[in-house]
Amino acid sequence: MSFDLVFFGGTGDLTWRKLMPSLFQAWRHGTLPADGRILAVARDDQNDDQYRQWLFERLLQAEEAKRPTEAEFNAFSQRVHYLRMDLSQAGDYQQLQQWLQHRNARTVVMYLATSPHLFPVICEQLGAAGLNHERVRVVLEKPLGHDLASAQAINRAVGAVFTEQQALRIDHYLGKPSVQNLMALRFGNVLFEPLWRRESIANIQITLAEGLGVGSRGDFYDRTGALRDMIQNHALQLLTMIAMEPPSSPDADAIRDEKLKVLRSLKPFDERSVVSDVVRGQYRAGAAAGQAVCGYLEEAKVPTNSRTETFVALRCEVQNWRWAGVPFYLRTGKRLAQRQAEIVVNFRALPHAIFPGRHLPNRLVIKLQPEDGLQLHLMASRGTGNHASGQAFEPLSPVSLDLDFDRAFSSERVGAYERMLLDALAGRLNLFVRSDEQEQAWRWVEPILEAWQGDELGPKPYNAGTWGPSAASALLTRDGFCWPEEA
Ligand code: BG6
């Protein structure tokens, strides 16, 4: 399959940290179609060789196993080219058009790895240059807007030039092998489906915790905050995969229709429930991995009086027959105790106990990162024969069944961006987010953003290296539950 893959924002962080390294890995794995060119587009004045040298220096910053040797890079980079463009200049798109026409590849993917405020102008100019024909797809990086109105404006501008089938909205969490496994767990096995409902499940907790702070992205992050950066997209996408009904087919729209239904069933927030069910926090100085680290307000490019949240925990409900009354708790934050993404499904307590002692309810832990696996917590008898007098059974002990997907499938796994890029080239749409899903997610978080704007109190402080403000624990204790680390 011949392809041309164009990266707008060709010298940006995303391109050199994620996109190019992922393409390089795909090339190494032999999965990148052979007949394809990669074109980086940016404002700097440089030629192919200068760009390749710049890229090589950056790829060398990767972890050892992912670093290219000089010979590998030379072979890979034959396919990498550079074009200087001013994205507001129509003439520059003509140049791009000529560059592409030269070869007339079967598939052309325009990857917009720029700030989203440029998406409308880029799409408009691509359309004007005739670069929206049926062989072209456009990939849109998050954040897609900063609220519902801006997301709709972007979608309208993109929709005026490209069809929905051509517009691929990326949420890289959907490309993680662990998230693929979530679909496999639910729809490739019969075991859990009968239990996957309110009758058996007490609550579900989704944690996307990061150990790192905002690093060099202080200015971007301060305009964004944890709710827009992680909850509106990654966390809600995971929630849809947990809560959705089984789709009738593997078609992208069959899956996305079911995810949309979940988003539409989420109980809307109002001013009162934002106060009672949403906690926002901001990290103060503390320790991470044994090192003293500064607070958010001391980070580079962050205003010293910023009220941007670096932590969010919230309680929500999916209002349908399957899930009525089951709380879903979502939390995310920077500078938390450790990097850990997982989904915990807490089953209901035994209706009646014949064993003595404490009985922990069953728990299924879907580990997304850093480990990728499944843990099923059960109660078992140790068989010591050590019964207390008068008791028929010894007390049960908690044990767990552990499945480590990294070990089971180690040599075959690919990273999220690698997978998403290959899907974009092949036109596989089921891991991309449709505009109506994305707009519905904005519609749902918007009352929170509005309530926060008028709230004088601002985010609650938490020390770096902890699990966030104590109010996040209170959110669960109120319902008689706790986060996994408190169990
Ligand atoms: C990005 C956010 O979408 O996801 C970042 O903008 C965050 O702030 C990142 O660090 C987390 O992704 P991952 O794959 O490292 O969990």
Residues whose N, C-alpha, C, O or C-beta is under 5 A from the ligand:
A	BS01	BG6	D229
